[in-house]
Amino acid sequence: MAGKQAQNQGQTQKMAQLHLGLNLVSGEIVCSDLTADEVGDPTALPGLLDQIGGPIEKFIADGAYDGTPTRDLLATRFGEIVEVIIPPPKTAVASPQSVLVPPVRDRHIAEIHRLQQAQSR
């Protein structure tokens, strides 16, 4: 029930969020943070990345991390070599510069829209 508030005998209890980073090869937890529920995932990310002792090749996260700030932070910390896998929400729109050289996120958005159209037929 992390990230939610629970009612207990008329009292409101604030919940916390546990943020974890895993090494997908070894299964080892490489970073962690326990934050108040109102602290968003992108806000917790810099502190999590500070705990990682070396470069990363792949960053996989849920849609809460979708956005330019997360991608820019990862590029600044680890360079362009890091592969970022964050599924954009169904309602995501491509960036204005996507017509010239579409970034990976915009290609993913185009694919989601294509699949939605195919399913609606």
All heavy atoms as an XYZ file, in Angstrom:
905
protein
N       0.824     -1.191      0.000
C       0.000      0.000      0.000
C       0.864      1.248      0.000
O       0.403      2.322      0.319
C      -0.904     -0.037      1.229
C      -2.058      0.892      1.139
S      -3.164      0.529      2.488
C      -4.535      1.444      1.925
N       2.116      1.113     -0.342
C       3.015      2.266     -0.393
C       2.474      3.304     -1.353
O       1.920      2.991     -2.385
C       4.410      1.830     -0.820
N       2.667      4.560     -1.004
C       2.222      5.636     -1.851
C       0.773      6.016     -1.627
O       0.242      6.861     -2.323
N       0.107      5.422     -0.684
C      -1.299      5.710     -0.402
C      -1.446      6.084      1.073
O      -0.562      5.889      1.878
C      -2.171      4.489     -0.691
C      -1.994      3.910     -2.069
C      -2.643      4.775     -3.108
C      -2.475      4.139     -4.472
N      -2.425      5.066     -5.526
N      -2.614      6.629      1.390
C      -2.919      6.903      2.789
C      -3.910      5.863      3.279
O      -4.807      5.456      2.546
C      -3.512      8.296      2.964
C      -2.515      9.404      2.732
C      -3.097     10.762      3.060
O      -4.277     10.910      3.261
N      -2.232     11.744      3.115
N      -3.750      5.430      4.503
C      -4.641      4.428      5.074
C      -5.409      5.041      6.232
O      -4.874      5.817      7.012
C      -3.838      3.218      5.553
N      -6.668      4.690      6.319
C      -7.495      5.124      7.444
C      -7.427      4.025      8.507
O      -7.662      2.867      8.219
C      -8.948      5.328      6.991
C      -9.132      6.435      5.995
C      -8.984      7.816      6.636
O      -9.143      7.980      7.837
N      -8.661      8.792      5.815
N      -7.093      4.402      9.720
C      -6.999      3.444     10.805
C      -7.649      4.051     12.028
O      -7.090      4.949     12.650
C      -5.534      3.087     11.072
C      -5.392      1.980     12.100
O      -6.366      1.339     12.466
N      -4.173      1.755     12.542
N      -8.823      3.561     12.368
C      -9.569      4.017     13.538
C      -9.695      5.539     13.545
O      -9.457      6.192     14.552
C      -8.901      3.524     14.822
C      -8.871      2.014     14.924
C      -8.139      1.530     16.160
O      -7.540      2.307     16.889
N      -8.203      0.245     16.401
N     -10.075      6.114     12.405
C     -10.315      7.544     12.336
C      -9.069      8.389     12.187
O      -9.166      9.600     12.086
N      -7.891      7.790     12.190
C      -6.652      8.543     12.037
C      -6.082      8.301     10.643
O      -6.136      7.200     10.117
C      -5.613      8.123     13.081
C      -6.039      8.406     14.501
C      -4.982      7.934     15.487
O      -4.115      7.151     15.133
N      -5.072      8.420     16.702
N      -5.545      9.352     10.060
C      -4.893      9.220      8.757
C      -3.414      8.940      8.975
O      -2.742      9.667      9.686
C      -5.060     10.505      7.936
O      -6.446     10.758      7.760
C      -4.406     10.368      6.589
N      -2.931      7.876      8.350
C      -1.516      7.546      8.438
C      -0.872      7.882      7.107
O      -1.369      7.497      6.061
C      -1.318      6.060      8.719
C      -1.850      5.626     10.063
C      -1.660      4.130     10.258
O      -1.463      3.384      9.311
N      -1.723      3.699     11.502
N       0.219      8.612      7.164
C       0.952      8.907      5.933
C       1.829      7.711      5.593
O       2.449      7.122      6.450
C       1.787     10.164      6.099
C       0.936     11.398      6.216
C       1.718     12.604      5.845
C       0.749     13.769      5.869
N       1.151     14.805      4.997
N       1.846      7.426      4.317
C       2.635      6.301      3.844
C       3.914      6.827      3.192
O       4.027      8.001      2.891
C       1.835      5.466      2.844
C       0.518      4.943      3.412
S       0.719      3.913      4.864
C       1.222      2.398      4.099
N       4.828      5.930      2.962
C       6.104      6.284      2.356
C       6.285      5.492      1.071
O       5.592      4.506      0.830
C       7.244      5.983      3.325
N       7.208      5.950      0.246
C       7.567      5.228     -0.968
C       8.984      4.700     -0.835
O       9.876      5.439     -0.423
C       7.525      6.152     -2.183
C       6.154      6.610     -2.575
C       6.206      7.302     -3.910
O       6.463      6.673     -4.928
N       5.983      8.602     -3.913
N       9.163      3.464     -1.207
C      10.490      2.875     -1.236
C      10.954      2.854     -2.693
O      10.314      2.248     -3.551
C      10.471      1.452     -0.675
C      11.797      0.708     -0.669
C      12.846      1.446      0.158
C      11.605     -0.704     -0.156
N      12.043      3.540     -2.972
C      12.626      3.598     -4.310
C      13.831      2.654     -4.319
O      14.687      2.742     -3.445
C      13.101      5.014     -4.643
C      12.037      6.056     -4.474
N      11.202      6.437     -5.492
C      11.676      6.784     -3.396
C      10.383      7.368     -5.056
N      10.645      7.599     -3.788
N      13.884      1.759     -5.302
C      14.981      0.795     -5.397
C      15.600      0.833     -6.783
O      14.898      0.999     -7.781
C      14.482     -0.629     -5.150
C      13.963     -0.955     -3.761
C      13.395     -2.369     -3.739
C      15.056     -0.807     -2.732
N      16.894      0.638     -6.836
C      17.612      0.442     -8.089
C      18.296     -0.906     -8.028
O      18.949     -1.231     -7.035
N      18.122     -1.701     -9.063
C      18.670     -3.056     -9.079
C      19.672     -3.244    -10.191
O      19.533     -2.677    -11.276
C      17.547     -4.080     -9.290
C      16.405     -4.088     -8.300
C      15.333     -5.066     -8.763
C      16.896     -4.458     -6.926
N      20.666     -4.085     -9.923
C      21.527     -4.596    -10.974
C      20.772     -5.790    -11.548
O      20.558     -6.787    -10.857
C      22.873     -5.026    -10.402
C      23.773     -5.637    -11.444
O      23.345     -6.393    -12.299
N      25.052     -5.318    -11.345
N      20.324     -5.688    -12.797
C      19.478     -6.731    -13.365
C      20.217     -8.032    -13.643
O      19.588     -9.071    -13.815
C      18.811     -6.219    -14.645
C      17.845     -5.061    -14.420
C      17.247     -4.612    -15.747
C      16.750     -5.437    -13.444
N      21.531     -7.991    -13.672
C      22.304     -9.212    -13.885
C      22.451     -9.984    -12.577
O      22.154    -11.175    -12.495
C      23.694     -8.896    -14.494
C      24.537    -10.144    -14.596
C      23.522     -8.237    -15.850
N      22.876     -9.291    -11.523
C      23.134     -9.965    -10.250
C      21.926     -9.981     -9.321
O      21.880    -10.770     -8.385
C      24.299     -9.280     -9.525
O      23.901     -7.985     -9.087
N      20.953     -9.079     -9.550
C      19.803     -8.958     -8.648
C      20.104     -8.127     -7.418
O      19.250     -7.934     -6.571
N      21.324     -7.609     -7.326
C      21.749     -6.812     -6.175
C      21.057     -5.446     -6.175
O      20.898     -4.812     -7.218
C      23.264     -6.617     -6.245
C      23.822     -5.702     -5.185
C      25.298     -5.380     -5.420
O      25.855     -5.739     -6.469
O      25.890     -4.752     -4.531
N      20.647     -4.999     -4.985
C      20.120     -3.645     -4.825
C      21.317     -2.700     -4.824
O      22.198     -2.814     -3.985
C      19.308     -3.501     -3.529
C      18.063     -4.389     -3.600
C      18.914     -2.038     -3.291
C      17.268     -4.459     -2.305
N      21.363     -1.766     -5.780
C      22.508     -0.861     -5.894
C      22.205      0.530     -5.343
O      23.129      1.318     -5.107
C      23.013     -0.761     -7.346
C      23.573     -2.099     -7.813
C      21.925     -0.272     -8.289
N      20.931      0.842     -5.139
C      20.573      2.118     -4.522
C      19.162      2.000     -3.951
O      18.350      1.217     -4.435
C      20.675      3.281     -5.514
S      19.645      3.130     -6.974
N      18.899      2.793     -2.909
C      17.577      2.765     -2.285
C      17.338      4.066     -1.535
O      18.275      4.738     -1.113
C      17.452      1.574     -1.333
O      18.373      1.704     -0.265
N      16.064      4.393     -1.397
C      15.680      5.580     -0.640
C      14.235      5.409     -0.195
O      13.404      4.904     -0.949
C      15.833      6.834     -1.493
C      15.817      8.122     -0.674
O      15.844      8.042      0.569
O      15.772      9.201     -1.284
N      13.949      5.825      1.005
C      12.590      5.828      1.536
C      12.180      7.280      1.665
O      12.809      8.047      2.389
C      12.550      5.128      2.905
C      11.176      4.973      3.530
C      10.279      4.088      2.672
C      11.304      4.382      4.935
N      11.144      7.672      0.915
C      10.725      9.067      0.901
C       9.263      9.192      1.309
O       8.513      8.215      1.293
C      10.877      9.676     -0.516
O       9.987      8.994     -1.413
C      12.302      9.579     -1.010
N       8.877     10.409      1.647
C       7.472     10.694      1.913
C       6.693     10.455      0.627
O       7.223     10.566     -0.482
C       7.311     12.137      2.382
N       5.428     10.136      0.762
C       4.587      9.801     -0.379
C       4.545     10.908     -1.425
O       4.474     10.645     -2.618
C       3.168      9.482      0.109
C       2.282      8.992     -1.009
O       2.732      8.132     -1.774
O       1.143      9.479     -1.118
N       4.628     12.157     -0.982
C       4.512     13.270     -1.922
C       5.790     13.539     -2.721
O       5.804     14.371     -3.613
C       4.046     14.555     -1.229
C       4.905     15.027     -0.093
C       4.512     14.430      1.264
O       3.594     13.600      1.338
O       5.175     14.785      2.249
N       6.870     12.826     -2.435
C       8.109     12.968     -3.198
C       7.996     12.096     -4.442
O       7.886     10.883     -4.354
C       9.347     12.558     -2.368
C      10.605     12.591     -3.216
C       9.486     13.462     -1.157
N       7.986     12.729     -5.603
C       7.845     12.000     -6.857
C       9.105     11.245     -7.231
O      10.208     11.567     -6.775
N       8.931     10.252     -8.072
C      10.061      9.430     -8.498
C      11.186     10.251     -9.135
O      12.349     10.071     -8.782
C       9.588      8.341     -9.462
C       8.693      7.316     -8.775
O       8.700      7.245     -7.530
O       7.996      6.579     -9.483
N      10.878     11.171    -10.084
C      11.972     11.959    -10.674
C      12.716     12.824     -9.650
O      13.908     13.064     -9.789
C      11.270     12.836    -11.713
C      10.021     12.095    -12.048
C       9.607     11.426    -10.763
N      12.016     13.265     -8.613
C      12.656     14.067     -7.569
C      13.639     13.231     -6.757
O      14.680     13.719     -6.327
C      11.587     14.680     -6.640
O      10.659     15.423     -7.443
C      12.188     15.583     -5.591
N      13.329     11.967     -6.558
C      14.208     11.072     -5.796
C      15.396     10.575     -6.612
O      16.395     10.123     -6.051
C      13.407      9.874     -5.272
N      15.306     10.676     -7.928
C      16.326     10.073     -8.795
C      17.756     10.576     -8.572
O      18.677      9.749     -8.502
C      15.922     10.240    -10.263
C      16.809      9.545    -11.277
C      16.908      8.047    -11.002
C      16.297      9.796    -12.684
N      18.014     11.885     -8.450
C      19.412     12.303     -8.258
C      20.073     11.646     -7.037
O      21.229     11.205     -7.114
C      19.321     13.820     -8.087
C      18.069     14.197     -8.810
C      17.123     13.041     -8.581
N      19.364     11.561     -5.935
C      19.920     10.918     -4.741
C      20.174      9.438     -4.945
O      21.151      8.888     -4.424
N      19.308      8.794     -5.692
C      19.516      7.377     -5.995
C      20.753      7.186     -6.864
O      21.570      6.309     -6.613
C      18.283      6.801     -6.698
C      17.027      6.678     -5.844
C      15.808      6.419     -6.718
C      17.184      5.586     -4.807
N      20.892      8.025     -7.874
C      22.046      7.906     -8.769
C      23.356      8.187     -8.046
O      24.399      7.615     -8.396
C      21.889      8.837     -9.969
C      20.726      8.535    -10.911
C      20.662      9.568    -12.024
C      20.801      7.126    -11.468
N      23.317      9.061     -7.022
C      24.521      9.355     -6.231
C      25.052      8.112     -5.531
O      26.234      8.031     -5.210
C      24.229     10.429     -5.178
C      24.053     11.814     -5.774
O      24.459     12.025     -6.937
O      23.488     12.683     -5.069
N      24.197      7.129     -5.282
C      24.590      5.912     -4.568
C      25.247      4.868     -5.467
O      25.817      3.901     -4.981
C      23.362      5.278     -3.901
C      22.701      6.143     -2.858
C      21.419      5.509     -2.346
O      21.338      4.298     -2.174
N      20.415      6.338     -2.118
N      25.149      5.058     -6.774
C      25.685      4.072     -7.709
C      27.165      4.360     -7.922
O      27.552      5.465     -8.278
C      24.910      4.113     -9.041
C      23.445      3.742     -8.781
C      25.540      3.166    -10.060
C      22.552      3.899     -9.965
N      27.990      3.351     -7.726
C      29.432      3.533     -7.728
C      30.123      3.431     -9.061
O      31.336      3.322     -9.112
N      29.406      3.446    -10.152
C      30.063      3.326    -11.444
C      29.092      3.614    -12.563
O      27.967      4.049    -12.330
N      29.512      3.360    -13.779
C      28.644      3.648    -14.925
C      27.494      2.639    -15.008
O      27.574      1.543    -14.449
C      29.576      3.494    -16.123
C      30.631      2.562    -15.661
C      30.803      2.824    -14.179
N      26.449      3.029    -15.692
C      25.361      2.097    -15.977
C      25.167      2.055    -17.490
O      25.413      3.027    -18.185
C      24.046      2.467    -15.257
C      23.515      3.828    -15.726
C      24.221      2.452    -13.758
C      22.121      4.128    -15.233
N      24.753      0.910    -17.969
C      24.529      0.738    -19.408
C      23.064      0.888    -19.774
O      22.739      1.298    -20.874
C      25.028     -0.627    -19.853
C      26.526     -0.801    -19.703
C      26.961     -2.218    -20.040
O      26.153     -2.990    -20.607
O      28.112     -2.550    -19.737
N      22.172      0.517    -18.834
C      20.751      0.506    -19.148
C      19.973      1.008    -17.936
O      20.245      0.603    -16.808
C      20.318     -0.914    -19.494
C      18.909     -1.028    -20.016
C      18.547     -2.469    -20.357
C      19.361     -2.927    -21.543
N      18.933     -4.249    -22.047
N      19.023      1.897    -18.180
C      18.139      2.426    -17.142
C      16.713      2.066    -17.551
O      16.235      2.499    -18.594
C      18.293      3.944    -17.032
C      17.395      4.576    -16.007
C      17.782      4.652    -14.676
C      16.159      5.088    -16.373
C      16.959      5.236    -13.730
C      15.322      5.680    -15.423
C      15.726      5.754    -14.109
N      16.062      1.239    -16.749
C      14.688      0.821    -17.017
C      13.825      1.329    -15.872
O      14.134      1.089    -14.704
C      14.571     -0.715    -17.108
C      15.499     -1.252    -18.195
C      13.123     -1.128    -17.375
C      15.581     -2.768    -18.227
N      12.753      2.036    -16.213
C      11.878      2.591    -15.179
C      10.444      2.623    -15.693
O      10.194      2.467    -16.891
C      12.339      3.999    -14.795
N       9.523      2.875    -14.786
C       8.130      2.991    -15.198
C       7.850      4.400    -15.704
O       8.709      5.273    -15.678
C       7.181      2.585    -14.070
C       7.266      3.483    -12.849
O       7.672      4.661    -12.973
O       6.889      3.030    -11.759
N       6.641      4.612    -16.178
C       6.260      5.868    -16.800
C       6.344      7.085    -15.900
O       6.346      8.219    -16.388
N       6.432      6.886    -14.589
C       6.566      8.029    -13.680
C       7.856      8.804    -13.947
O       7.946      9.987    -13.637
C       6.517      7.568    -12.221
N       8.845      8.141    -14.524
C      10.126      8.779    -14.820
C      10.160      9.396    -16.214
O      11.150      9.982    -16.610
C      11.266      7.764    -14.702
C      11.550      7.350    -13.281
C      10.909      6.249    -12.724
C      12.453      8.049    -12.499
C      11.160      5.859    -11.421
C      12.717      7.664    -11.199
C      12.066      6.570    -10.669
O      12.312      6.192     -9.387
N       9.080      9.239    -16.993
C       9.053      9.744    -18.364
C       9.201     11.250    -18.381
O       8.545     11.956    -17.629
C       7.738      9.342    -19.040
C       7.673      9.786    -20.484
O       8.669      9.590    -21.203
O       6.640     10.338    -20.887
N      10.067     11.740    -19.215
C      10.227     13.185    -19.377
C      11.663     13.580    -19.631
O      12.613     12.842    -19.346
N      11.811     14.765    -20.145
C      13.127     15.306    -20.482
C      14.044     15.436    -19.266
O      15.237     15.124    -19.376
C      12.968     16.661    -21.193
O      12.155     16.463    -22.357
C      14.303     17.240    -21.609
N      13.552     15.883    -18.097
C      14.472     16.016    -16.956
C      15.184     14.712    -16.595
O      16.387     14.713    -16.328
C      13.571     16.496    -15.817
C      12.441     17.195    -16.504
C      12.212     16.416    -17.769
N      14.464     13.603    -16.619
C      15.092     12.312    -16.302
C      16.121     11.944    -17.357
O      17.249     11.564    -17.031
C      14.024     11.206    -16.199
O      13.160     11.502    -15.104
C      14.658      9.847    -15.988
N      15.767     12.085    -18.616
C      16.680     11.725    -19.698
C      17.921     12.621    -19.700
O      19.036     12.152    -19.909
C      15.953     11.777    -21.037
C      14.893     10.691    -21.143
C      14.039     10.830    -22.387
N      12.908      9.932    -22.338
C      12.947      8.634    -22.602
N      14.081      8.072    -22.943
N      11.860      7.895    -22.526
N      17.721     13.913    -19.443
C      18.854     14.834    -19.381
C      19.776     14.500    -18.214
O      21.002     14.534    -18.352
C      18.370     16.283    -19.268
C      17.752     16.804    -20.560
O      17.885     16.143    -21.607
O      17.127     17.886    -20.504
N      19.196     14.182    -17.055
C      20.003     13.825    -15.881
C      20.833     12.580    -16.166
O      22.030     12.533    -15.857
C      19.104     13.610    -14.663
C      19.796     13.137    -13.391
C      20.802     14.171    -12.899
C      18.774     12.820    -12.317
N      20.218     11.564    -16.768
C      20.943     10.336    -17.072
C      22.059     10.585    -18.086
O      23.163     10.056    -17.946
C      19.979      9.272    -17.591
C      19.012      8.735    -16.537
C      17.889      7.955    -17.192
C      19.739      7.899    -15.501
N      21.794     11.405    -19.087
C      22.829     11.721    -20.090
C      23.980     12.497    -19.456
O      25.150     12.254    -19.767
C      22.222     12.519    -21.238
N      23.658     13.409    -18.540
C      24.696     14.188    -17.865
C      25.552     13.290    -16.984
O      26.777     13.398    -16.970
C      24.057     15.299    -17.008
O      23.320     16.163    -17.869
C      25.104     16.094    -16.257
N      24.918     12.396    -16.240
C      25.656     11.540    -15.305
C      26.437     10.428    -15.997
O      27.532     10.080    -15.571
C      24.679     10.890    -14.308
C      23.971     11.838    -13.388
C      24.810     12.141    -12.157
N      24.114     13.008    -11.258
C      23.648     12.641    -10.068
N      23.821     11.418     -9.641
N      23.023     13.514     -9.312
N      25.833      9.824    -17.026
C      26.414      8.598    -17.588
C      26.756      8.707    -19.069
O      27.254      7.754    -19.659
C      25.457      7.421    -17.367
C      25.140      7.198    -15.920
C      23.895      7.510    -15.409
C      26.094      6.694    -15.049
C      23.601      7.307    -14.071
C      25.818      6.491    -13.709
C      24.566      6.804    -13.214
N      26.491      9.857    -19.682
C      26.789     10.038    -21.101
C      25.694      9.452    -21.973
O      24.738      8.853    -21.503
N      25.872      9.634    -23.238
C      24.873      9.185    -24.207
C      24.860      7.664    -24.358
O      23.974      7.113    -25.008
C      25.123      9.846    -25.563
C      24.960     11.350    -25.543
C      23.542     11.807    -25.240
O      22.586     11.107    -25.633
O      23.395     12.861    -24.592
N      25.824      6.980    -23.754
C      25.920      5.535    -23.904
C      24.804      4.795    -23.151
O      24.461      3.673    -23.493
C      27.306      5.026    -23.464
C      27.506      3.588    -23.910
C      27.488      5.153    -21.970
C      28.929      3.099    -23.797
N      24.223      5.424    -22.134
C      23.199      4.753    -21.345
C      21.930      4.570    -22.181
O      21.468      5.480    -22.849
C      22.895      5.510    -20.027
C      22.287      6.873    -20.285
C      21.984      4.697    -19.130
N      21.415      3.347    -22.178
C      20.168      3.041    -22.875
C      19.025      3.301    -21.897
O      18.968      2.703    -20.824
C      20.161      1.585    -23.332
C      18.897      1.176    -24.043
C      18.885     -0.291    -24.431
O      19.820     -1.033    -24.077
O      17.916     -0.690    -25.082
N      18.120      4.186    -22.262
C      17.013      4.569    -21.385
C      15.742      3.911    -21.901
O      15.337      4.132    -23.049
C      16.842      6.098    -21.332
C      15.682      6.480    -20.441
C      18.130      6.755    -20.844
N      15.125      3.101    -21.038
C      13.876      2.425    -21.387
C      12.819      2.864    -20.385
O      12.803      2.405    -19.239
C      14.047      0.899    -21.377
C      15.141      0.490    -22.361
C      12.714      0.211    -21.702
C      15.521     -0.961    -22.302
N      11.973      3.784    -20.813
C      10.877      4.293    -19.992
C       9.645      4.347    -20.885
O       9.618      5.118    -21.849
C      11.167      5.702    -19.445
C      12.459      5.719    -18.624
C       9.993      6.199    -18.605
C      12.908      7.108    -18.213
N       8.648      3.533    -20.612
C       7.473      3.571    -21.478
C       6.695      4.872    -21.283
O       6.331      5.211    -20.158
C       6.649      2.366    -21.020
C       7.085      2.120    -19.617
C       8.512      2.566    -19.532
N       6.459      5.611    -22.367
C       5.661      6.833    -22.231
C       4.190      6.472    -22.017
O       3.751      5.402    -22.432
C       5.863      7.549    -23.570
C       6.287      6.497    -24.513
C       6.950      5.419    -23.724
N       3.427      7.347    -21.373
C       2.008      7.061    -21.184
C       1.267      7.053    -22.522
O       1.754      7.611    -23.521
C       1.522      8.204    -20.287
C       2.541      9.270    -20.418
C       3.829      8.614    -20.782
N       0.096      6.435    -22.561
C      -0.689      6.348    -23.790
C      -1.021      7.718    -24.360
O      -1.192      7.875    -25.558
C      -1.988      5.589    -23.535
C      -1.802      4.132    -23.237
C      -3.137      3.471    -22.977
C      -2.963      2.027    -22.580
N      -4.233      1.379    -22.285
N      -1.116      8.717    -23.502
C      -1.501     10.063    -23.938
C      -0.307     10.932    -24.308
O      -0.477     12.110    -24.595
C      -2.291     10.764    -22.821
O      -1.471     10.793    -21.640
C      -3.592     10.035    -22.522
N       0.886     10.371    -24.328
C       2.097     11.149    -24.618
C       2.064     11.685    -26.047
O       1.503     11.072    -26.947
C       3.333     10.286    -24.418
N       2.670     12.846    -26.224
C       2.802     13.440    -27.554
C       4.281     13.613    -27.874
O       5.103     13.819    -26.987
C       2.069     14.804    -27.660
C       0.575     14.617    -27.519
C       2.579     15.778    -26.628
N       4.590     13.538    -29.149
C       5.976     13.675    -29.589
C       6.444     15.113    -29.405
O       5.657     16.058    -29.441
C       6.095     13.268    -31.053
N       7.738     15.278    -29.248
C       8.322     16.603    -29.093
C       8.355     17.318    -30.446
O       8.356     16.664    -31.491
C       9.723     16.500    -28.504
O      10.545     15.745    -29.365
N       8.395     18.652    -30.451
C       8.388     19.405    -31.711
C       9.553     19.058    -32.647
O       9.391     19.072    -33.848
C       8.468     20.862    -31.264
C       8.000     20.872    -29.858
C       8.355     19.534    -29.292
N      10.710     18.741    -32.110
C      11.864     18.446    -32.956
C      11.836     17.028    -33.520
O      12.709     16.647    -34.275
C      13.183     18.699    -32.216
C      13.509     17.702    -31.142
C      12.990     18.096    -29.773
O      12.114     18.922    -29.639
N      13.537     17.495    -28.740
N      10.807     16.247    -33.204
C      10.778     14.850    -33.635
C      10.659     14.687    -35.145
O      10.958     13.633    -35.678
C       9.645     14.095    -32.936
O       8.396     14.553    -33.400
N      10.214     15.712    -35.843
C      10.097     15.627    -37.300
C      11.475     15.514    -37.935
O      11.675     14.747    -38.879
C       9.339     16.860    -37.852
C       9.313     16.841    -39.363
C       7.942     16.916    -37.280
N      12.451     16.249    -37.413
C      13.796     16.248    -37.995
C      14.570     14.992    -37.636
O      14.981     14.228    -38.495
C      14.555     17.501    -37.540
C      13.891     18.838    -37.886
C      14.635     19.982    -37.250
C      13.834     19.001    -39.393
N      14.810     14.807    -36.355
C      15.555     13.643    -35.868
C      14.823     13.141    -34.624
O      15.075     13.619    -33.522
C      17.019     14.014    -35.508
C      17.763     12.789    -35.011
C      17.724     14.635    -36.688
N      13.912     12.186    -34.791
C      13.130     11.758    -33.638
C      13.973     11.020    -32.600
O      14.673     10.068    -32.934
C      12.072     10.836    -34.240
C      12.584     10.441    -35.564
C      13.538     11.502    -36.007
N      13.921     11.488    -31.344
C      14.615     10.756    -30.284
C      13.898      9.428    -30.006
O      12.785      9.193    -30.483
C      14.545     11.692    -29.075
C      13.452     12.651    -29.373
C      13.287     12.700    -30.856
N      14.534      8.580    -29.243
C      13.986      7.256    -28.943
C      12.579      7.372    -28.356
O      11.677      6.636    -28.755
C      14.922      6.490    -27.975
C      14.287      5.209    -27.499
C      16.250      6.218    -28.644
N      12.381      8.302    -27.435
C      11.065      8.458    -26.812
C       9.998      8.715    -27.863
O       8.913      8.136    -27.824
C      11.087      9.603    -25.797
C       9.747      9.835    -25.144
C       9.796     11.027    -24.173
N       8.545     11.174    -23.490
C       7.508     11.903    -23.947
N       7.597     12.530    -25.106
N       6.396     11.979    -23.258
N      10.272      9.577    -28.821
C       9.287      9.899    -29.850
C       9.025      8.710    -30.775
O       7.905      8.511    -31.241
C       9.722     11.123    -30.642
C       9.642     12.399    -29.809
O       8.988     12.378    -28.749
O      10.234     13.410    -30.209
N      10.043      7.905    -31.020
C       9.824      6.687    -31.816
C       8.922      5.721    -31.049
O       8.069      5.067    -31.644
C      11.162      6.046    -32.184
C      11.960      6.893    -33.178
C      13.121      6.140    -33.802
N      14.068      5.572    -32.861
C      15.184      6.172    -32.451
N      15.492      7.379    -32.874
N      15.993      5.558    -31.610
N       9.104      5.655    -29.732
C       8.237      4.801    -28.911
C       6.797      5.307    -28.939
O       5.852      4.520    -29.037
C       8.729      4.741    -27.465
C      10.008      4.003    -27.303
N      10.777      4.080    -26.160
C      10.686      3.170    -28.125
C      11.850      3.336    -26.297
N      11.813      2.770    -27.478
N       6.623      6.622    -28.851
C       5.280      7.212    -28.896
C       4.615      6.887    -30.232
O       3.442      6.491    -30.280
C       5.338      8.736    -28.658
C       5.747      9.014    -27.212
C       3.994      9.395    -28.971
C       6.078     10.469    -26.939
N       5.343      7.028    -31.321
C       4.793      6.720    -32.647
C       4.363      5.259    -32.729
O       3.312      4.935    -33.290
C       5.815      7.054    -33.724
N       5.158      4.372    -32.156
C       4.824      2.943    -32.167
C       3.576      2.673    -31.328
O       2.713      1.882    -31.731
C       6.009      2.119    -31.658
C       5.774      0.627    -31.664
C       5.613      0.029    -33.063
O       5.900      0.713    -34.063
O       5.175     -1.125    -33.156
N       3.454      3.321    -30.177
C       2.258      3.156    -29.338
C       1.023      3.620    -30.105
O      -0.003      2.935    -30.131
C       2.406      3.926    -28.009
C       3.423      3.222    -27.111
C       1.058      4.053    -27.295
C       3.834      4.028    -25.902
N       1.107      4.769    -30.759
C      -0.029      5.284    -31.527
C      -0.376      4.347    -32.685
O      -1.551      4.111    -32.967
C       0.265      6.694    -32.024
C       0.280      7.709    -30.931
N       0.405      9.052    -31.153
C       0.201      7.583    -29.588
C       0.395      9.696    -30.014
N       0.284      8.814    -29.044
N       0.637      3.797    -33.336
C       0.401      2.857    -34.430
C      -0.325      1.606    -33.933
O      -1.281      1.134    -34.545
C       1.723      2.462    -35.104
C       1.545      1.615    -36.370
C       2.854      1.056    -36.883
N       3.440      0.073    -35.997
C       2.995     -1.178    -35.832
N       1.938     -1.584    -36.483
N       3.593     -2.010    -35.014
N       0.100      1.095    -32.781
C      -0.539     -0.102    -32.210
C      -1.973      0.199    -31.773
O      -2.863     -0.636    -31.945
C       0.284     -0.625    -31.027
C       1.633     -1.230    -31.374
C       2.434     -1.528    -30.111
C       1.465     -2.491    -32.203
N      -2.199      1.388    -31.214
C      -3.552      1.761    -30.816
C      -4.479      1.816    -32.017
O      -5.614      1.376    -31.958
C      -3.552      3.096    -30.082
C      -2.977      3.036    -28.688
C      -2.832      4.405    -28.051
O      -2.737      5.416    -28.726
N      -2.792      4.423    -26.728
N      -3.990      2.380    -33.123
C      -4.806      2.479    -34.339
C      -5.095      1.097    -34.903
O      -6.197      0.809    -35.353
C      -4.114      3.345    -35.375
C      -4.102      4.807    -34.999
C      -3.290      5.647    -35.964
O      -2.584      5.136    -36.825
N      -3.370      6.965    -35.804
N      -4.102      0.214    -34.872
C      -4.288     -1.147    -35.390
C      -5.314     -1.905    -34.544
O      -6.106     -2.683    -35.077
C      -2.953     -1.887    -35.401
N      -5.318     -1.701    -33.238
C      -6.270     -2.379    -32.353
C      -7.683     -1.863    -32.520
O      -8.641     -2.591    -32.305
C      -5.838     -2.237    -30.893
C      -4.623     -3.056    -30.543
C      -4.183     -2.833    -29.111
O      -4.623     -1.923    -28.429
N      -3.269     -3.676    -28.646
N      -7.828     -0.605    -32.917
C      -9.162     -0.014    -33.039
C      -9.838     -0.387    -34.356
O     -10.992     -0.071    -34.564
C      -9.091      1.506    -32.886
O      -8.383      2.070    -33.981
N      -9.125     -1.051    -35.249
C      -9.712     -1.440    -36.547
C     -10.484     -2.717    -36.435
O     -10.418     -3.577    -35.747
C      -8.622     -1.585    -37.600
C      -8.021     -0.271    -37.936
C      -6.965     -0.439    -38.982
N      -6.150      0.779    -38.977
C      -5.010      0.896    -39.561
N      -4.494     -0.121    -40.208
N      -4.337      2.014    -39.544
